[in-house]
Amino acid sequence: MSVKEPFERVVVVHGPTVLRVCRAVLGPVDADDAWSETFLAALRAYPALPADANVEAWLVTIAHRKAIDVRRRAARAPQPHVEAASSASVPMREVEDSLTLYDALRDLPERQRLCVAYHHLGGLSFREVAAVLGGTEAAARRASADGIRALRARLGAGRPAALTQGASR
């Protein structure tokens, strides 16, 4: 019989992975809220989690649900009216040097973005990704491969190492 780690250790070990997943799904602005909500929910449910459970997959599943909650809240929130910017200003997105992994991930279709985030950044197997998102393992694998191909094309030679590691899972 295995013994569960203390919850504080779970946060230390899996916190960075959950934050990467939240950032990939929501972007850097809303990721902290989803991360906090994930661990608050996990803290409540942790005592009932079986000792042999895959804690990382469990946390990524919770993060997925919390990210959906954050998105829904943002969609319901009133949006401020912003005056059109001066035509002389150039949005940061158009500056090639400001392109980051999260900018490129944001532009992927949702299914591809989630599959890439959960598999390559969250460390879930394609079977686990399919269980979280609903669908088949083959569909998750295909969406992830298409997303990685699009990211490589967009980011070129300067692609982050996180996208090339773990591609064989």
WORADA-V718683 format. One record per residue. N is the residue number from 1. RES is the residue in three letters. SS is DSSP state (2 for helix, 1 for strand, 0 for the rest). PHI is phi in whole degrees, -180 to 180 (999 if undefined). D_LAST is the distance of its C-alpha to the last C-alpha in whole Angstrom. Layout:
n=(N/N)
res=(RES/RES)
ss=(SS/SS)
phi=(PHI/PHI)
d_last=(D_LAST/D_LAST)
//
This chain:
n=(1/2/3/4/5/6/7/8/9/10/11/12/13/14/15/16/17/18/19/20/21/22/23/24/25/26/27/28/29/30/31/32/33/34/35/36/37/38/39/40/41/42/43/44/45/46/47/48/49/50/51/52/53/54/55/56/57/58/59/60/61/62/63/64/65/66/67/68/69/70/71/72/73/74/75/76/77/78/79/80/81/82/83/84/85/86/87/88/89/90/91/92/93/94/95/96/97/98/99/100/101/102/103/104/105/106/107/108/109/110/111/112/113/114/115/116/117/118/119/120/121/122/123/124/125/126/127/128/129/130/131/132/133/134/135/136/137/138/139/140/141/142/143/144/145/146/147/148/149/150/151/152/153/154/155/156/157/158/159/160/161/162/163/164/165/166/167/168/169)
res=(MET/SER/VAL/LYS/GLU/PRO/PHE/GLU/ARG/VAL/VAL/VAL/VAL/HIS/GLY/PRO/THR/VAL/LEU/ARG/VAL/CYS/ARG/ALA/VAL/LEU/GLY/PRO/VAL/ASP/ALA/ASP/ASP/ALA/TRP/SER/GLU/THR/PHE/LEU/ALA/ALA/LEU/ARG/ALA/TYR/PRO/ALA/LEU/PRO/ALA/ASP/ALA/ASN/VAL/GLU/ALA/TRP/LEU/VAL/THR/ILE/ALA/HIS/ARG/LYS/ALA/ILE/ASP/VAL/ARG/ARG/ARG/ALA/ALA/ARG/ALA/PRO/GLN/PRO/HIS/VAL/GLU/ALA/ALA/SER/SER/ALA/SER/VAL/PRO/MET/ARG/GLU/VAL/GLU/ASP/SER/LEU/THR/LEU/TYR/ASP/ALA/LEU/ARG/ASP/LEU/PRO/GLU/ARG/GLN/ARG/LEU/CYS/VAL/ALA/TYR/HIS/HIS/LEU/GLY/GLY/LEU/SER/PHE/ARG/GLU/VAL/ALA/ALA/VAL/LEU/GLY/GLY/THR/GLU/ALA/ALA/ALA/ARG/ARG/ALA/SER/ALA/ASP/GLY/ILE/ARG/ALA/LEU/ARG/ALA/ARG/LEU/GLY/ALA/GLY/ARG/PRO/ALA/ALA/LEU/THR/GLN/GLY/ALA/SER/ARG)
ss=(0/0/0/0/0/0/2/2/2/2/2/2/2/2/2/2/2/2/2/2/2/2/2/2/2/2/0/2/2/2/2/2/2/2/2/2/2/2/2/2/2/2/2/2/2/2/2/2/0/0/0/0/0/0/2/2/2/2/2/2/2/2/2/2/2/2/2/2/2/2/2/2/2/2/2/2/0/0/0/0/0/0/0/0/0/0/0/0/0/0/0/2/2/2/0/2/2/2/0/0/2/2/2/2/2/2/0/0/0/2/2/2/2/2/2/2/2/2/2/2/2/0/0/0/0/2/2/2/2/2/2/2/2/0/0/0/2/2/2/2/2/2/2/2/2/2/2/2/2/2/2/2/2/2/2/2/2/2/0/0/2/2/2/0/0/0/0/0/0)
phi=(999/-90/-107/-73/-70/-63/-60/-59/-69/-60/-64/-64/-73/-104/-57/-62/-65/-63/-65/-61/-64/-61/-65/-67/-81/-108/95/-68/-71/-94/-64/-63/-63/-65/-61/-62/-64/-61/-76/-66/-66/-66/-60/-68/-92/-57/-59/-89/-72/-61/-63/-95/-71/-80/-63/-63/-63/-62/-68/-65/-64/-64/-61/-58/-67/-69/-63/-62/-61/-63/-61/-64/-62/-65/-68/-84/-71/-65/-101/-69/-85/-115/-67/-60/-73/-61/-68/-78/-81/-111/-60/-58/-59/-82/-84/-56/-68/-90/-68/-121/-59/-69/-64/-67/-62/-59/-84/-73/-58/-54/-61/-64/-60/-68/-64/-63/-63/-73/-84/-83/-99/-93/79/-80/-73/-65/-63/-69/-61/-62/-67/-69/-91/82/131/-101/-62/-64/-67/-65/-63/-66/-63/-65/-63/-64/-65/-63/-61/-66/-66/-63/-65/-75/-88/66/-67/-89/-67/-66/-63/-62/-84/-99/-90/74/-69/-93/-66)
d_last=(28/26/27/26/26/28/27/28/26/23/24/24/20/19/21/20/16/19/21/18/17/21/22/19/20/24/25/26/30/29/25/28/29/26/25/28/28/25/26/30/28/26/29/31/28/27/30/29/25/25/24/21/19/16/18/15/14/18/19/17/18/22/21/20/23/25/24/26/29/29/29/31/34/34/34/37/39/42/41/43/45/44/47/46/45/47/47/47/44/40/37/35/32/34/34/32/31/30/27/24/21/22/25/22/20/23/24/21/22/21/18/16/17/16/13/12/14/12/8/9/12/12/9/9/6/7/10/11/12/14/16/17/17/19/18/15/12/13/14/12/10/13/14/11/12/15/15/14/16/19/18/18/21/23/22/23/23/23/19/18/16/13/12/11/9/6/6/4/0)
//
